[in-house]
């Protein structure tokens, strides 16, 4: 097969896969969440007690955008801001119990989705796919750094 045919096949495959990912673009558990809100919940869950600037860096967004996302998550009672007792200028963002439960439900949904995708492959193919995706992700990361 030539490169043009391979590109067409890849595009067709990704179109099919993108339909699965579209299901993850928003999450409707007890609360409806956008993709940026879900990403923020994930980051905060992994690194409990993030400062706003750290959250912006992790998500590669501006501080004002991060603030807007956090404001919406606070309205939904999924996160809260905690001030440092010593230095009141230091504000950390932490998940509430509702936020933890919502993130756990989203993670479960994600695992089920990826489980369905991997279910189409035998264990050897799964390992090959993971290696290929890691290689592509590494190449993209290097390209972005340039």
N, C-alpha and C positions, 0 to 999 in steps of 0.2 A: 504494500500500500504506500502511496505517496503522502507527502506531508499535508497536502490540501485535503485528501480524503480523511486522514487522521484528525485533522482539525475539525472537519464536519462531524465526524463520529463523536469527538469529545464534546462539541457544542450540543449535539443531540442528547448525549448522556447527561450532561449538566443541566439541560432543560428539564429532563425528567426528575433529576435529583432536586433541582431548585423548587419543585412543587412540594417536596417533603419539607424543605427548609422554610418555605413560606408558612407552614404551620407553626414554625418556631418564631416567626417575626413578631408575633404578639402572643400573649398568654392570658387566657381567661380562666383563672381559677376563681377564687372568691373576689378577685380584683382584676380588672383589665389593665394590662401593662404593655407599653410600647417596647420595642427592641432596645433603645437606649436605657430605659428604666430597668429592663431585665439584665442588661450588661452591668449596670451600676450595682444592682443587687448581688450579682455573682462576685464582682470584685470586692465589695464590702464584706460579703460572706467569707471569702478567702483571707482577707486581711482586715479583720475586725478592728475598728478604731482608726480608720483612715482620716487623714486631714484632707480638706477639700482640694488643696493643690495636688496632693498625691493621687486622689481620685481622678482629677483632670488629666494628670500625666499617664495613669494606667489606661484610661479610655482614649487618650490622645485627643482631648477636647479642651476648649478654653475653660477658664475658671467660671466665667459667667454662664456657659452652657451647663457645666457640672452643677452649678448652684440652682439653675432652673430645674434640672432633673431631680435633684435632692429635694427641692421645694415640693415638687409633685409627689415624690415618695413620702414625704412627711405628711402631706394632706391625706394620703391613703393609709397613713399610720403604719408604714412598713419600715421606716428608719427614723432616727432621732439624732439631733445634734447634742453633743456633750461638750461642755467647756472644761478646760483644765482648771483645777482649783488654784494652782499657783499662778498661771499666766492665762487670764481670761480671753486673751486674743487667740489662743490656740483652741480651735474647734475641731472635734473629731466626729465622724459620722459612724453610727453603729446601727445594726439591725434591731428592730423590736422583735418580740416573740412572733407577731403576725408576719413580719418580714422574713424571719427564719423559716416559718412554715411555708410561706409562699415560695421562697427560694427552693426549699426541699421538693415541693410539688413540681416546680419547673424543671429541676434537675432530673427528677424521675421521668417526666415527659420526654426530656432530651435523651436519656438513656434508652427509653423504649423505642424512640425513633431511630437511633443509631443501631440498636439491636435488630430492628427490622431490616435496616440496610445491610448489616453484616450477615444476617441470616441467609441472604442470597448467595453467600460465598462459603466455601469449605475453609477449615482452619488455616491451611497453607495460603490460600488466596487472601484471607483476611490479613495475615502477616505481611504478604507482599503489598497489599493495598496500603497498609499503615506505613510501611517503609517508604513507599512512593509518595504518599501525602506528606510525610515528614521531610522528605527530600525537597519537594516542591515548596513547602512552607519555609524551609531553611534558605532556599534560593531567593524566594520573594523577600524574606527578611533582610538578606544581604543586599538586595537591589534597593530596598527602601532606605537603607543606611547610607547609600552613596549620594 
